[in-house]
Amino acid sequence: MDIREIVRDKVQQFEAEAMETLVMTVARKEFGHIQIVGALTGAVIGVIQGVILVFVG
């Protein structure tokens, strides 16, 4: 049983429009998570920079 071949066959059976919808749905969800993580990281870095400025400056 070759899983790679089974997956390849299933993907080739998808219509282009259905595949695009699937990819866009997953991508939208993942990009949302990336944006949240980026915002949190930026906030933490901003707070750290502010603290450093208060104590050094």
PDB file of N, CA, C and O in Angstrom:
ATOM      1  N   MET A   1       0.853  -1.180   0.000  1.00  0.00           N
ATOM      2  CA  MET A   1       0.000   0.000   0.000  1.00  0.00           C
ATOM      3  C   MET A   1       0.898   1.242   0.000  1.00  0.00           C
ATOM      4  O   MET A   1       1.616   1.496   0.967  1.00  0.00           O
ATOM      5  N   ASP A   2       0.851   1.993  -1.068  1.00  0.00           N
ATOM      6  CA  ASP A   2       1.688   3.172  -1.217  1.00  0.00           C
ATOM      7  C   ASP A   2       0.847   4.417  -0.941  1.00  0.00           C
ATOM      8  O   ASP A   2       0.045   4.834  -1.777  1.00  0.00           O
ATOM      9  N   ILE A   3       1.037   4.993   0.220  1.00  0.00           N
ATOM     10  CA  ILE A   3       0.247   6.158   0.632  1.00  0.00           C
ATOM     11  C   ILE A   3       0.491   7.328  -0.305  1.00  0.00           C
ATOM     12  O   ILE A   3      -0.440   8.058  -0.644  1.00  0.00           O
ATOM     13  N   ARG A   4       1.724   7.508  -0.722  1.00  0.00           N
ATOM     14  CA  ARG A   4       2.064   8.618  -1.629  1.00  0.00           C
ATOM     15  C   ARG A   4       1.240   8.529  -2.914  1.00  0.00           C
ATOM     16  O   ARG A   4       0.730   9.539  -3.399  1.00  0.00           O
ATOM     17  N   GLU A   5       1.114   7.335  -3.457  1.00  0.00           N
ATOM     18  CA  GLU A   5       0.351   7.138  -4.695  1.00  0.00           C
ATOM     19  C   GLU A   5      -1.143   7.379  -4.459  1.00  0.00           C
ATOM     20  O   GLU A   5      -1.814   7.975  -5.301  1.00  0.00           O
ATOM     21  N   ILE A   6      -1.657   6.924  -3.332  1.00  0.00           N
ATOM     22  CA  ILE A   6      -3.068   7.132  -3.010  1.00  0.00           C
ATOM     23  C   ILE A   6      -3.369   8.619  -2.899  1.00  0.00           C
ATOM     24  O   ILE A   6      -4.363   9.097  -3.447  1.00  0.00           O
ATOM     25  N   VAL A   7      -2.515   9.353  -2.194  1.00  0.00           N
ATOM     26  CA  VAL A   7      -2.717  10.799  -2.043  1.00  0.00           C
ATOM     27  C   VAL A   7      -2.627  11.480  -3.401  1.00  0.00           C
ATOM     28  O   VAL A   7      -3.448  12.345  -3.709  1.00  0.00           O
ATOM     29  N   ARG A   8      -1.653  11.111  -4.214  1.00  0.00           N
ATOM     30  CA  ARG A   8      -1.498  11.704  -5.542  1.00  0.00           C
ATOM     31  C   ARG A   8      -2.754  11.485  -6.379  1.00  0.00           C
ATOM     32  O   ARG A   8      -3.226  12.404  -7.048  1.00  0.00           O
ATOM     33  N   ASP A   9      -3.298  10.263  -6.341  1.00  0.00           N
ATOM     34  CA  ASP A   9      -4.517   9.963  -7.101  1.00  0.00           C
ATOM     35  C   ASP A   9      -5.701  10.802  -6.616  1.00  0.00           C
ATOM     36  O   ASP A   9      -6.471  11.325  -7.421  1.00  0.00           O
ATOM     37  N   LYS A  10      -5.836  10.922  -5.304  1.00  0.00           N
ATOM     38  CA  LYS A  10      -6.945  11.707  -4.749  1.00  0.00           C
ATOM     39  C   LYS A  10      -6.835  13.179  -5.138  1.00  0.00           C
ATOM     40  O   LYS A  10      -7.834  13.814  -5.476  1.00  0.00           O
ATOM     41  N   VAL A  11      -5.623  13.716  -5.089  1.00  0.00           N
ATOM     42  CA  VAL A  11      -5.414  15.126  -5.436  1.00  0.00           C
ATOM     43  C   VAL A  11      -5.701  15.344  -6.920  1.00  0.00           C
ATOM     44  O   VAL A  11      -6.299  16.355  -7.289  1.00  0.00           O
ATOM     45  N   GLN A  12      -5.284  14.414  -7.769  1.00  0.00           N
ATOM     46  CA  GLN A  12      -5.521  14.552  -9.205  1.00  0.00           C
ATOM     47  C   GLN A  12      -7.005  14.459  -9.550  1.00  0.00           C
ATOM     48  O   GLN A  12      -7.431  14.989 -10.576  1.00  0.00           O
ATOM     49  N   GLN A  13      -7.794  13.795  -8.712  1.00  0.00           N
ATOM     50  CA  GLN A  13      -9.227  13.673  -8.959  1.00  0.00           C
ATOM     51  C   GLN A  13      -9.983  14.945  -8.586  1.00  0.00           C
ATOM     52  O   GLN A  13     -11.101  15.158  -9.057  1.00  0.00           O
ATOM     53  N   PHE A  14      -9.393  15.787  -7.753  1.00  0.00           N
ATOM     54  CA  PHE A  14     -10.039  17.042  -7.374  1.00  0.00           C
ATOM     55  C   PHE A  14     -10.164  17.948  -8.587  1.00  0.00           C
ATOM     56  O   PHE A  14      -9.283  17.984  -9.446  1.00  0.00           O
ATOM     57  N   GLU A  15     -11.250  18.665  -8.643  1.00  0.00           N
ATOM     58  CA  GLU A  15     -11.378  19.698  -9.668  1.00  0.00           C
ATOM     59  C   GLU A  15     -10.538  20.887  -9.233  1.00  0.00           C
ATOM     60  O   GLU A  15     -10.303  21.082  -8.040  1.00  0.00           O
ATOM     61  N   ALA A  16     -10.085  21.680 -10.193  1.00  0.00           N
ATOM     62  CA  ALA A  16      -9.212  22.819  -9.892  1.00  0.00           C
ATOM     63  C   ALA A  16      -9.904  23.796  -8.943  1.00  0.00           C
ATOM     64  O   ALA A  16      -9.277  24.316  -8.020  1.00  0.00           O
ATOM     65  N   GLU A  17     -11.183  24.042  -9.167  1.00  0.00           N
ATOM     66  CA  GLU A  17     -11.922  24.989  -8.331  1.00  0.00           C
ATOM     67  C   GLU A  17     -12.054  24.485  -6.892  1.00  0.00           C
ATOM     68  O   GLU A  17     -11.920  25.257  -5.943  1.00  0.00           O
ATOM     69  N   ALA A  18     -12.315  23.199  -6.740  1.00  0.00           N
ATOM     70  CA  ALA A  18     -12.440  22.616  -5.401  1.00  0.00           C
ATOM     71  C   ALA A  18     -11.102  22.668  -4.672  1.00  0.00           C
ATOM     72  O   ALA A  18     -11.055  22.944  -3.473  1.00  0.00           O
ATOM     73  N   MET A  19     -10.025  22.405  -5.390  1.00  0.00           N
ATOM     74  CA  MET A  19      -8.693  22.450  -4.787  1.00  0.00           C
ATOM     75  C   MET A  19      -8.361  23.874  -4.354  1.00  0.00           C
ATOM     76  O   MET A  19      -7.825  24.087  -3.267  1.00  0.00           O
ATOM     77  N   GLU A  20      -8.681  24.848  -5.207  1.00  0.00           N
ATOM     78  CA  GLU A  20      -8.409  26.238  -4.872  1.00  0.00           C
ATOM     79  C   GLU A  20      -9.196  26.658  -3.624  1.00  0.00           C
ATOM     80  O   GLU A  20      -8.658  27.334  -2.747  1.00  0.00           O
ATOM     81  N   THR A  21     -10.453  26.260  -3.548  1.00  0.00           N
ATOM     82  CA  THR A  21     -11.271  26.588  -2.382  1.00  0.00           C
ATOM     83  C   THR A  21     -10.686  25.969  -1.122  1.00  0.00           C
ATOM     84  O   THR A  21     -10.627  26.621  -0.080  1.00  0.00           O
ATOM     85  N   LEU A  22     -10.259  24.734  -1.208  1.00  0.00           N
ATOM     86  CA  LEU A  22      -9.670  24.048  -0.060  1.00  0.00           C
ATOM     87  C   LEU A  22      -8.389  24.746   0.395  1.00  0.00           C
ATOM     88  O   LEU A  22      -8.205  24.993   1.587  1.00  0.00           O
ATOM     89  N   VAL A  23      -7.510  25.061  -0.548  1.00  0.00           N
ATOM     90  CA  VAL A  23      -6.244  25.707  -0.215  1.00  0.00           C
ATOM     91  C   VAL A  23      -6.489  27.089   0.393  1.00  0.00           C
ATOM     92  O   VAL A  23      -5.855  27.450   1.385  1.00  0.00           O
ATOM     93  N   MET A  24      -7.391  27.852  -0.185  1.00  0.00           N
ATOM     94  CA  MET A  24      -7.673  29.199   0.314  1.00  0.00           C
ATOM     95  C   MET A  24      -8.283  29.154   1.715  1.00  0.00           C
ATOM     96  O   MET A  24      -7.971  30.005   2.548  1.00  0.00           O
ATOM     97  N   THR A  25      -9.131  28.190   1.981  1.00  0.00           N
ATOM     98  CA  THR A  25      -9.730  28.057   3.315  1.00  0.00           C
ATOM     99  C   THR A  25      -8.666  27.776   4.356  1.00  0.00           C
ATOM    100  O   THR A  25      -8.646  28.404   5.414  1.00  0.00           O
ATOM    101  N   VAL A  26      -7.789  26.844   4.067  1.00  0.00           N
ATOM    102  CA  VAL A  26      -6.717  26.499   5.003  1.00  0.00           C
ATOM    103  C   VAL A  26      -5.754  27.674   5.160  1.00  0.00           C
ATOM    104  O   VAL A  26      -5.349  27.999   6.276  1.00  0.00           O
ATOM    105  N   ALA A  27      -5.389  28.305   4.058  1.00  0.00           N
ATOM    106  CA  ALA A  27      -4.439  29.420   4.098  1.00  0.00           C
ATOM    107  C   ALA A  27      -5.001  30.576   4.910  1.00  0.00           C
ATOM    108  O   ALA A  27      -4.278  31.179   5.703  1.00  0.00           O
ATOM    109  N   ARG A  28      -6.284  30.898   4.724  1.00  0.00           N
ATOM    110  CA  ARG A  28      -6.903  32.002   5.458  1.00  0.00           C
ATOM    111  C   ARG A  28      -6.833  31.746   6.970  1.00  0.00           C
ATOM    112  O   ARG A  28      -6.535  32.649   7.752  1.00  0.00           O
ATOM    113  N   LYS A  29      -7.107  30.521   7.355  1.00  0.00           N
ATOM    114  CA  LYS A  29      -7.067  30.171   8.775  1.00  0.00           C
ATOM    115  C   LYS A  29      -5.641  30.293   9.324  1.00  0.00           C
ATOM    116  O   LYS A  29      -5.427  30.852  10.400  1.00  0.00           O
ATOM    117  N   GLU A  30      -4.678  29.770   8.578  1.00  0.00           N
ATOM    118  CA  GLU A  30      -3.288  29.801   9.028  1.00  0.00           C
ATOM    119  C   GLU A  30      -2.731  31.220   9.051  1.00  0.00           C
ATOM    120  O   GLU A  30      -2.002  31.578   9.976  1.00  0.00           O
ATOM    121  N   PHE A  31      -3.063  32.037   8.047  1.00  0.00           N
ATOM    122  CA  PHE A  31      -2.595  33.419   8.032  1.00  0.00           C
ATOM    123  C   PHE A  31      -3.168  34.194   9.209  1.00  0.00           C
ATOM    124  O   PHE A  31      -2.506  35.082   9.747  1.00  0.00           O
ATOM    125  N   GLY A  32      -4.381  33.871   9.610  1.00  0.00           N
ATOM    126  CA  GLY A  32      -4.967  34.504  10.789  1.00  0.00           C
ATOM    127  C   GLY A  32      -4.148  34.203  12.029  1.00  0.00           C
ATOM    128  O   GLY A  32      -3.890  35.091  12.842  1.00  0.00           O
ATOM    129  N   HIS A  33      -3.739  32.949  12.172  1.00  0.00           N
ATOM    130  CA  HIS A  33      -2.907  32.575  13.314  1.00  0.00           C
ATOM    131  C   HIS A  33      -1.547  33.276  13.259  1.00  0.00           C
ATOM    132  O   HIS A  33      -1.031  33.728  14.282  1.00  0.00           O
ATOM    133  N   ILE A  34      -0.982  33.360  12.074  1.00  0.00           N
ATOM    134  CA  ILE A  34       0.310  34.032  11.921  1.00  0.00           C
ATOM    135  C   ILE A  34       0.194  35.501  12.299  1.00  0.00           C
ATOM    136  O   ILE A  34       1.100  36.049  12.927  1.00  0.00           O
ATOM    137  N   GLN A  35      -0.904  36.144  11.926  1.00  0.00           N
ATOM    138  CA  GLN A  35      -1.101  37.552  12.272  1.00  0.00           C
ATOM    139  C   GLN A  35      -1.198  37.737  13.781  1.00  0.00           C
ATOM    140  O   GLN A  35      -0.629  38.681  14.328  1.00  0.00           O
ATOM    141  N   ILE A  36      -1.910  36.850  14.450  1.00  0.00           N
ATOM    142  CA  ILE A  36      -2.060  36.948  15.904  1.00  0.00           C
ATOM    143  C   ILE A  36      -0.709  36.774  16.592  1.00  0.00           C
ATOM    144  O   ILE A  36      -0.358  37.541  17.489  1.00  0.00           O
ATOM    145  N   VAL A  37       0.042  35.767  16.169  1.00  0.00           N
ATOM    146  CA  VAL A  37       1.364  35.528  16.765  1.00  0.00           C
ATOM    147  C   VAL A  37       2.281  36.723  16.496  1.00  0.00           C
ATOM    148  O   VAL A  37       3.040  37.133  17.374  1.00  0.00           O
ATOM    149  N   GLY A  38       2.213  37.274  15.296  1.00  0.00           N
ATOM    150  CA  GLY A  38       3.023  38.445  14.966  1.00  0.00           C
ATOM    151  C   GLY A  38       2.659  39.655  15.817  1.00  0.00           C
ATOM    152  O   GLY A  38       3.538  40.389  16.270  1.00  0.00           O
ATOM    153  N   ALA A  39       1.370  39.859  16.031  1.00  0.00           N
ATOM    154  CA  ALA A  39       0.934  40.989  16.855  1.00  0.00           C
ATOM    155  C   ALA A  39       1.408  40.822  18.298  1.00  0.00           C
ATOM    156  O   ALA A  39       1.885  41.774  18.916  1.00  0.00           O
ATOM    157  N   LEU A  40       1.275  39.617  18.822  1.00  0.00           N
ATOM    158  CA  LEU A  40       1.722  39.371  20.197  1.00  0.00           C
ATOM    159  C   LEU A  40       3.238  39.540  20.324  1.00  0.00           C
ATOM    160  O   LEU A  40       3.723  40.128  21.291  1.00  0.00           O
ATOM    161  N   THR A  41       3.969  39.028  19.357  1.00  0.00           N
ATOM    162  CA  THR A  41       5.424  39.171  19.379  1.00  0.00           C
ATOM    163  C   THR A  41       5.826  40.639  19.312  1.00  0.00           C
ATOM    164  O   THR A  41       6.708  41.078  20.051  1.00  0.00           O
ATOM    165  N   GLY A  42       5.185  41.393  18.435  1.00  0.00           N
ATOM    166  CA  GLY A  42       5.461  42.819  18.326  1.00  0.00           C
ATOM    167  C   GLY A  42       5.156  43.564  19.608  1.00  0.00           C
ATOM    168  O   GLY A  42       5.905  44.459  19.997  1.00  0.00           O
ATOM    169  N   ALA A  43       4.066  43.208  20.272  1.00  0.00           N
ATOM    170  CA  ALA A  43       3.700  43.851  21.523  1.00  0.00           C
ATOM    171  C   ALA A  43       4.736  43.565  22.608  1.00  0.00           C
ATOM    172  O   ALA A  43       5.138  44.465  23.347  1.00  0.00           O
ATOM    173  N   VAL A  44       5.162  42.317  22.695  1.00  0.00           N
ATOM    174  CA  VAL A  44       6.163  41.948  23.705  1.00  0.00           C
ATOM    175  C   VAL A  44       7.473  42.691  23.439  1.00  0.00           C
ATOM    176  O   VAL A  44       8.084  43.218  24.369  1.00  0.00           O
ATOM    177  N   ILE A  45       7.904  42.735  22.191  1.00  0.00           N
ATOM    178  CA  ILE A  45       9.145  43.439  21.861  1.00  0.00           C
ATOM    179  C   ILE A  45       9.007  44.924  22.175  1.00  0.00           C
ATOM    180  O   ILE A  45       9.944  45.538  22.686  1.00  0.00           O
ATOM    181  N   GLY A  46       7.850  45.506  21.876  1.00  0.00           N
ATOM    182  CA  GLY A  46       7.618  46.918  22.181  1.00  0.00           C
ATOM    183  C   GLY A  46       7.688  47.208  23.666  1.00  0.00           C
ATOM    184  O   GLY A  46       8.269  48.213  24.074  1.00  0.00           O
ATOM    185  N   VAL A  47       7.105  46.342  24.478  1.00  0.00           N
ATOM    186  CA  VAL A  47       7.147  46.524  25.929  1.00  0.00           C
ATOM    187  C   VAL A  47       8.589  46.411  26.429  1.00  0.00           C
ATOM    188  O   VAL A  47       9.021  47.209  27.260  1.00  0.00           O
ATOM    189  N   ILE A  48       9.320  45.440  25.934  1.00  0.00           N
ATOM    190  CA  ILE A  48      10.717  45.267  26.350  1.00  0.00           C
ATOM    191  C   ILE A  48      11.541  46.502  25.968  1.00  0.00           C
ATOM    192  O   ILE A  48      12.345  46.982  26.768  1.00  0.00           O
ATOM    193  N   GLN A  49      11.345  47.011  24.761  1.00  0.00           N
ATOM    194  CA  GLN A  49      12.068  48.211  24.339  1.00  0.00           C
ATOM    195  C   GLN A  49      11.697  49.398  25.217  1.00  0.00           C
ATOM    196  O   GLN A  49      12.560  50.199  25.576  1.00  0.00           O
ATOM    197  N   GLY A  50      10.425  49.514  25.562  1.00  0.00           N
ATOM    198  CA  GLY A  50       9.994  50.608  26.432  1.00  0.00           C
ATOM    199  C   GLY A  50      10.640  50.532  27.803  1.00  0.00           C
ATOM    200  O   GLY A  50      11.089  51.542  28.343  1.00  0.00           O
ATOM    201  N   VAL A  51      10.686  49.333  28.362  1.00  0.00           N
ATOM    202  CA  VAL A  51      11.306  49.145  29.671  1.00  0.00           C
ATOM    203  C   VAL A  51      12.796  49.496  29.607  1.00  0.00           C
ATOM    204  O   VAL A  51      13.326  50.161  30.498  1.00  0.00           O
ATOM    205  N   ILE A  52      13.463  49.041  28.542  1.00  0.00           N
ATOM    206  CA  ILE A  52      14.888  49.341  28.392  1.00  0.00           C
ATOM    207  C   ILE A  52      15.094  50.863  28.283  1.00  0.00           C
ATOM    208  O   ILE A  52      16.019  51.401  28.891  1.00  0.00           O
ATOM    209  N   LEU A  53      14.259  51.545  27.529  1.00  0.00           N
ATOM    210  CA  LEU A  53      14.374  52.990  27.383  1.00  0.00           C
ATOM    211  C   LEU A  53      14.188  53.721  28.710  1.00  0.00           C
ATOM    212  O   LEU A  53      14.878  54.701  28.991  1.00  0.00           O
ATOM    213  N   VAL A  54      13.259  53.239  29.514  1.00  0.00           N
ATOM    214  CA  VAL A  54      13.001  53.894  30.805  1.00  0.00           C
ATOM    215  C   VAL A  54      14.214  53.750  31.717  1.00  0.00           C
ATOM    216  O   VAL A  54      14.608  54.705  32.387  1.00  0.00           O
ATOM    217  N   PHE A  55      14.804  52.559  31.743  1.00  0.00           N
ATOM    218  CA  PHE A  55      15.913  52.315  32.656  1.00  0.00           C
ATOM    219  C   PHE A  55      17.249  52.821  32.133  1.00  0.00           C
ATOM    220  O   PHE A  55      18.104  53.197  32.935  1.00  0.00           O
ATOM    221  N   VAL A  56      17.461  52.846  30.843  1.00  0.00           N
ATOM    222  CA  VAL A  56      18.719  53.268  30.264  1.00  0.00           C
ATOM    223  C   VAL A  56      18.700  54.769  29.966  1.00  0.00           C
ATOM    224  O   VAL A  56      19.686  55.471  30.186  1.00  0.00           O
ATOM    225  N   GLY A  57      17.580  55.236  29.472  1.00  0.00           N
ATOM    226  CA  GLY A  57      17.475  56.638  29.026  1.00  0.00           C
ATOM    227  C   GLY A  57      17.240  57.549  30.125  1.00  0.00           C
ATOM    228  O   GLY A  57      17.129  58.757  29.913  1.00  0.00           O
TER     229      GLY A  57
END
